[in-house]
Amino acid sequence: MEINPNFTEKAKRDYYLVQAALGNNDRNAYAELLSNYRDSIFFMLLKMTNNRDDAEDLTIEAFGKAFKKLDQYAPDYAFSTWLFKIATNNCIDHMRRKKQHTYSLDKDYHGEEGTSMANQVPSNSLDPEEELINSQKITIMQTLVTRLKPHYRVLIELRYFEEYTYEEISNELDLPLGTVKAKLFRARDLLNNILIKTQIGV
């Protein structure tokens, strides 16, 4: 399959590394893919779990699953999009199994390039790595949100771009609080489906 012509240089680099890993069983290619995204995956998972040990374990699991399924990667979209989706889904499954009340689907998550909206760990400032991750997540989210119907789009924009609370959204749109939460849940589900089905060149 031909490479997506909309790929950035980074996405092209990853594509050729994947081909080397698959075609030649090039261990250096696997190692470079791991090196390129290990820290970014870890920071995203740390935000989602708020637990360093869990984040470290889940980072290893994410790469393990991705490398086992590497032959299933289709270069319609960037490798990083596919990788972060695997990491995000694996983390959500992990959190569900643990049944922790500190995380739920009405919190903010997603990966660096499509898996974005990771719930935030309180901190006074973001380091450069985190700023980069946030910037890329926002860019992807803005692209996806434009594909939603207006009534879903305004909810996502208020919640994740304007950082309104649920109560503030309820007051702003004159909607019951339960309706706001239900519609946001549906909007995120739609975004997730768009992310899976859409070819994203990043």
C-alpha positions in Angstrom: 0.0 0.0 0.0 1.3 3.4 -0.9 2.1 5.9 1.8 -0.4 8.7 2.5 0.8 11.8 0.6 -0.5 14.0 3.4 2.0 12.5 5.9 4.3 14.8 7.7 8.1 14.0 7.7 7.7 12.4 11.1 4.8 10.2 9.9 6.9 9.2 6.8 9.8 8.4 9.0 7.6 6.1 11.1 6.1 4.4 8.0 9.6 3.4 6.8 10.6 2.2 10.2 7.4 0.0 10.3 8.3 -1.4 6.9 11.8 -2.2 8.0 10.5 -3.9 11.2 8.1 -6.0 9.3 10.0 -6.7 6.2 13.5 -7.3 7.6 12.6 -7.9 11.2 14.9 -5.0 11.9 15.4 -4.8 15.7 16.8 -1.3 15.3 13.6 -0.2 13.7 11.6 -1.5 16.6 13.9 0.2 19.0 13.7 3.5 17.2 9.8 3.3 17.2 10.0 2.6 20.9 12.4 5.5 21.5 10.4 7.9 19.5 7.2 7.5 21.4 8.0 5.9 24.8 8.1 9.1 26.8 5.0 10.6 25.0 3.0 7.4 25.7 4.1 7.3 29.3 3.1 10.9 29.9 -0.3 10.4 28.4 -0.9 7.3 30.5 0.3 9.0 33.6 -2.3 11.7 33.0 -5.0 9.1 32.6 -4.0 6.9 35.6 -2.4 9.4 37.9 -0.2 6.5 38.9 3.4 6.2 37.8 3.7 2.4 38.3 0.5 1.8 36.3 1.7 4.2 33.6 5.0 2.4 33.3 3.4 -1.0 33.1 0.8 0.2 30.6 3.5 1.8 28.4 5.2 -1.6 28.1 1.9 -3.3 27.4 1.0 -0.7 24.7 4.2 -1.3 22.8 3.9 -5.0 23.2 0.4 -5.0 21.7 1.3 -2.6 19.0 4.4 -4.6 17.9 2.4 -7.9 17.9 -0.2 -6.3 15.7 2.2 -4.3 13.6 1.2 -6.2 10.4 -2.3 -4.9 11.0 -1.2 -1.3 10.8 -2.5 0.4 7.6 -0.6 3.5 6.4 -3.9 5.4 5.7 -3.1 7.4 8.9 0.0 8.0 10.9 1.6 5.2 13.0 1.5 7.5 16.0 -2.3 7.8 15.7 -2.6 4.0 15.6 -0.2 3.5 18.5 -1.8 6.1 20.8 -5.2 4.6 20.1 -3.9 1.2 21.2 -2.4 2.7 24.3 -5.6 4.7 25.2 -7.9 1.7 24.7 -5.6 -0.6 26.8 -5.5 2.0 29.6 -9.3 2.4 29.6 -9.7 -1.4 29.9 -7.2 -1.4 32.7 -9.0 1.4 34.6 -12.3 -0.4 34.2 -10.8 -3.6 35.5 -9.5 -1.8 38.6 -12.9 0.0 39.0 -11.2 3.1 40.3 -13.5 6.0 41.0 -10.8 8.5 40.2 -11.3 7.9 36.5 -14.4 7.6 34.3 -15.4 8.1 30.7 -16.7 11.6 31.4 -13.1 12.7 31.9 -10.8 14.1 29.4 -8.6 11.6 27.4 -7.0 11.0 24.0 -3.7 10.4 22.7 -1.0 12.6 21.2 -2.3 12.3 17.7 -5.9 11.2 18.0 -6.1 9.5 21.2 -6.3 12.7 23.0 -8.2 14.3 25.9 -6.1 12.8 28.7 -7.3 13.9 32.1 -4.9 16.3 33.6 -2.6 15.7 36.6 -2.6 18.9 38.7 0.7 20.7 38.3 2.0 24.3 38.3 3.5 24.1 34.9 4.0 21.8 31.9 7.4 20.7 30.7 8.2 20.9 27.0 7.2 17.3 26.3 3.8 17.9 27.9 3.3 21.1 26.0 4.0 19.3 22.8 1.6 16.5 23.6 -1.1 19.0 24.5 -0.6 21.0 21.4 -0.9 18.0 19.1 -3.9 16.7 21.0 -5.7 20.0 20.5 -4.9 20.2 16.8 -6.3 16.7 16.2 -9.4 17.4 18.4 -10.1 20.6 16.5 -10.0 18.8 13.2 -12.4 16.1 14.5 -14.8 18.4 16.2 -15.6 20.2 13.0 -17.1 16.9 11.7 -19.7 16.8 14.5 -23.2 18.2 14.3 -23.5 21.7 15.8 -25.2 20.7 19.0 -22.5 18.2 19.8 -19.7 20.5 18.6 -20.7 23.4 20.9 -20.6 21.0 23.9 -17.1 19.7 23.1 -15.8 23.2 22.5 -17.2 24.5 25.8 -16.0 21.5 27.8 -12.5 20.9 26.3 -11.5 24.1 24.6 -13.1 26.7 26.9 -12.7 24.4 29.9 -16.3 25.0 31.2 -17.5 22.8 34.1 -20.6 20.7 33.5 -22.5 23.1 35.7 -21.3 26.1 33.6 -22.3 24.4 30.4 -25.7 23.6 31.9 -26.2 27.3 32.7 -24.8 28.5 29.4 -27.0 26.3 27.3 -30.0 26.2 29.6 -29.9 22.4 29.7 -30.3 20.0 32.6 -27.0 18.8 34.1 -27.9 15.1 33.3 -28.6 16.0 29.7 -25.2 17.8 29.4 -23.3 14.8 30.7 -25.3 12.4 28.4 -24.7 14.5 25.3 -21.0 14.9 26.1 -20.7 11.1 26.5 -22.4 10.7 23.1 -20.2 13.4 21.5 -17.1 11.7 22.7 -18.3 8.4 21.4 -18.9 10.0 18.0 -15.4 11.5 18.0 -13.9 8.1 18.8 -15.8 6.6 15.8 -14.6 9.4 13.6 -11.0 8.9 14.7 -11.2 5.2 13.9 -12.8 5.6 10.5 -11.2 8.7 9.2 -7.9 8.8 7.4 -5.8 11.3 9.3 -2.5 12.5 7.9 -0.4 13.8 10.7 
